[in-house]
Amino acid sequence: MTIDHRMTTLAPFEPAPRPRPARNRPESRPVRDLPPADRLVTPLPEPPDDRRLTQRLNTILEVLGRRRAAAQIEHLVDPALFARLRDHPRLPGTRHRIGPLHVCHPSDTAIEACATIRSGPRVLALAARFQQTRSGWVCMRFHLLAPRTGPMRAVQPAAPVRRLAA
């Protein structure tokens, strides 16, 4: 048994291109030169360096520890974050100490930072995000990550396999 295969050409799907009609446009006026922007636009503030970021994070931690009035950080943090920090229960422990700060710049207007915090025998992780606004760099997110409290659940060993006697 022989099968005959032939290829046939199909009609073109798209219509043939047509020339576009000419538009009657009036002559446009030339663009005027704009004045230099350096006189009219105020530059945004430069991103803070690591020392300055550490100072801001330390100030927020002092508010959480009730060693500083919350009103002192109102201009440094987002209003929603300010309300959360103001109502947060007192941070346990004595003094705290911020470890080395790790900073990344995901965009030109954002800074993300993380560090470890030592507060007595406890070690906490800190993560924060700063956003550039017209008034300066504002802390938008602030998270303290504590280890789980209480004993950790022990992993239960698997039940022994019972073999049936043959």
N, C-alpha and C positions, 0 to 999 in steps of 0.2 A: 504494500500500500504506500503510495507516494502522496505527500502533501505538498501542494504548490503554495509558496509564500511570495506574495507580491507587495511591494511598497507603493502606496498611492500618495500623492501629494494632496494636502488639504488646502482649501481656499484660505487666504490670509484672514486672520481674525480682526485685526485692527484696520480701520479705514486708512486710506492713503493720506499722508499729511497734506494739508492745504496751506497755502500762504496766508499769513495773518493780515487782516486789513490794517492799513496805516491809520494811526490815531492822529487826530488834529489837536496837538498840544500847543498852548501858547508858550512862548519863550519864557523860561523861568529866570527869575532874578538871581544874580550871583549871591552866594552866601557871604554874609558879613563876617569879618573876623571877630571872634569873641574876646573879651578882655581876659588877661591872664587869671587863672583860677586861684593863684596863691594869695590874692588880696581878698577874694570873696569867700573862700571856703576855709574853715578852720580845720587844721589837721586833727585827726583822732589821736588820743594819747597812746604813747608807746606801751607795749606789753611790759608788765612788771618783771623784774629779774627774780631769781630764786630766793634771794634774801627777803625781798619785799613780799613775795607770796607766802613764805614761811611766817613772816610777821602777821599777815592777815589771817592765816589759818590758826596761829597761836591766839590771836584776839578772839576768834570765834570759839576756840576751845575754852578760853577764860570765861566767856559768857556762859557756856554750858556748865562749867564748874562753879558758877555763881561768884567768881572773883572779879567780875567786871559787869557793869550795868549793860543791859541789852540795848539801850538807846544808843550806845557808842558804836554799834555796828550797823545801825539802820541804813546808813548810806553805802555800806560795803556789800550788802546782800540784797537779793531779790525780795520783794514784799512778802510773797508766799513763804519763802524760806525763813524770813525774819519772824513771821508768826509762829512757824514750827519750832524755831530755836528758842523763842521767848517762852513757849509753853512746854518745852522739853523738861523732863525731870532732871534734877541735879546729876551731873556726871560723877560717878563714884571714884574714889581714889584721892590721893593727895595731889601733889604737883604732877604735871605731865611734861614730857620732853619729846619734841618732834625729831624723828630720825632723818636720814637723808631724803631730800625731796626729789621725786622723779616727775619730770614735766614733759608734756608733749603738746604740740600745736596742731590740732586736727584741721584748723582753718586759720585765716588771718585774724578773725575776730573771736577766736575761742582758745582757751588754755585748759588742759586737763592735767591735774596733779594728783599724785598719790604718795603716801609716806606711812611709816609705822610710828605709833605713839606709845611711849612707855609711861605708864601711870602706876607707880609703885611696882608691885610684882606682875601687873597685867600688861599685856602687849595687845594693842588694837591696830587695826588698819584704817587708814583714812583715804577717802577719795573725794575730790572736789572738781568742779567745773566753773571756770570764770568766763564771762561773756563781755565783749567790749560794747559799751553804750556811749551815748554822747557825754554822759557825766563821768565816764571812766570805766574801769574794769570792775564788774559786779559779780559776786559769787552767786551762781544760779543753783548749784547742787552741792550738797555737803553730806557725806555719809561716813559714819563711824561703824566699822564692822568689828564686832566683838566675837570671840570664840564662843561656841555653844556652852551654856552653863549646865551643870549636872553631869552625872556619869554618862559616858558614851555607851550606846547599846553594844553589847558584845555580840559578835557574830556566832550564831548557833551552829555547832558542827552538824554535819549531815548525819542522819540516822544510819546505823549500820545496816548493811544489806543482809537480809536473812535468806539463807539457802534452804530450799526444801530438800528433805531427805528423799532419796530415790528409792 
